[in-house]
Structures are given as C-alpha cells and as structure tokens.
C-alpha cells in the first residue's frame, strides 16, 4: 500500500497526523474488503487552499472540510470486482497497486470542527479520512439511506481503531 501525504500549510496539527491517516486508510480498506494493495494521496492544506480546489474542481466558492477525488468507477459501492476488466484505467503499471484516488483536508476545519463537535482533533482527522475513503470506494450520501449507511460505516471504521467521540 502506498499512502502519500503532503502537508501544504503553515497551520499546524500537533498530533501524529501521518500515523492517524495511515491507520484509517488501512482500516477503511480492510472494512470495505478491498482485495488489492492501493495508492491513496492525501493533501493537508488550509481553508484558502481547499477553497481554491473546491472552486476549480466543483465550482463551489467556499472552503470545505474534505474533498474526495475517486479514480475508480464503481457500479456498486465497494464492489471492486469489475476493476480488473480494465486494469490500464485503475492500476499503476509500475507497482500494480489500485489507484484509489485523492483526499484533500483542511487543517483549519479539523481544528474548528473538533471544537464545534466537542471531540479531539485526532478524532476529527480520523473521521474525515474515513469519510473520504468511503467516497473513494464508491459510497455516497446523496439519499437519506446512503447517508445513514455511510454514517454507520464511518463509526464502525473509527471504533475498530479506537477513535471515539
């Protein structure tokens, strides 16, 4: 598994963010039973940086907490079986790893939301990574049933690694 983490902000997180990200990415892949070694890229930025990405990529003119950019097209969320049909689209030819996608997280939002929701910055970062990993695995929350399913899955992933409110 390859997890690339870039830290592109002067805003500091005083916690072992690399370990947290690695643990939650790994647990998320185990949870959705991904049968492949995967590549995931994570960018930690500030509100200004994520605002610009949100504007450029989604035409939404505001900062957000996390953005997910999946590289795989899933017919059914979490169903990795059809990805091998077109390996040139989904697998890195040099490593053989599944190119799952990119995650962008605002460090400022991690801090703001941890305070707002009354839990640690560690738990907030873990939550945002788990949420985004589910998006990279084909899950969404556009409908109420999907939203509830994702909330349940996020909670289970976090609890399996000991991240509780």
N, C-alpha and C positions, 0 to 999 in steps of 0.2 A: 504494500500500500504506500502511496506517495501523497503526503499532505504538505502542500507548500503554503507557508504563512508569510504574508508581507505586512509589515507594520508601517503605515504611511501617515502618521500623525504625531504631533508633539504632545497630544493629550495622552497621559499615561494611565495604564491599568496596573495597579500594584497587586498583581496576583499572577500565578503561573499560567498565563493565558495559553501558551503553547501546549502544555500538558492537558489543560481542560479541553481545548479544541481537539487534540489527538484522541483523547478518551471518548469524547462524544461522537466524533466521526466514526470511530471504530465500533462503538456500541450501536450507533444508528444502522450501520451496515450489517452488523450481526442481527439486529432486530428485524430488519426487512429481508433477511436471509439472502443478501447479495452473494451470488456464488463466485464472484470474481474479486481479484485484487483491484483496487480502484485508485484513481487520481482525483484529488479534490484540491482546489485552490481557494485560499481564504485571504481576503484583504481586510485589514483593520484600518479604518480611516476615521475622519471626524464628520460632523454634520455637514460642513461645507462640501467635503469630498463626496459623500453619499448623495447629497442634494444634486450635485452636478451629474453623477451617474444616473440617478433617478430621472432627471430631466432628459439627458441624452438617450437613454435606453427605453424609457417608458413614457416620456413626455409628461411627467408629473413634476411640477415645480415646487417641490418641498423635500426636506430631509425625511428619512425614514429610519427605522432601526436596523433592518436587514433586507438585503436583496439576494435573490437566488437566480442563478442563470444555468439551468439544466442543459446538458449536452446531449441527453438521450430523449428519444421519443417513446413514451410508453402507451400502449393501447389500454393496458390495465395498470393502475398504480402498483408499484412493487413487483411487477412481473418482468423479470429480466430475461425470460426465455427466448424472446424474439430478437434480442440484440445481436446474437451470433449470426443471424441471417445476413447482416451487412456489417461485418467486422471492420471494414475500412472506415465506416462512419463513426464507430463508437469505441474502438480500441486503439491505443497508442501502438503504432507498428514497432517502435523501438523497445517498449517494455512489456507489451501485451496486456497492460492494465486498462480497465474500463475508464474512459474519460467521463467522469460523472458530471462535473461542472464546477461553477464558481460561486463563492459566497462572499458578500460584502457586508461588513458590520460596522456601524458607527459606535466608536468607543464612548463618545459623549452620550449616546442613547443608552448604552449599557449602564452607565452611571445614573443617568436621570431615571430610567425605568426601575432600576434596583431600589432606589429611594422611594419612588412613587408606589411600587407594589410591596414594599416592606420586606425585601429579601436581599441577599448578598449580591454583589457584583459577579461573584463566581457563578451563582445560580442563574443570574440573568444571561451571562455569556453562554453558559451551557444550554439554556433554553433556546436562545437564538440560533445556535449551531444545530441543535436537534430539529428545530422547526425548519430550518433551511435544508437540512439533509433529507427530510421527508419530501420537500419540494423537488430536490434533485433526484429523488427516487420515484417521482411521478404523482405524488399526492398533492391535493389542493384543498382549499376551504371555501370555495365559491358558494356551495349549498350548505344548508344547516347540518345535514347528515355528515357531509365531508368535514365540516368544521369540528363537529363533535368527535369524529373518528381521529382526526389529527391531534386534537387536544388529548385524547386518551393515549394515543401512541407516544406523544411527546412526554407525557407524565411518566409512562412506563419506561421509556428510554432513560430519562433522568433518574428515576428511582433505582434502576438497575445499577447505576454508577454512584448512587448515594447523594444526588443533588435534590434536596428537598427545600420547600419554602420555609 
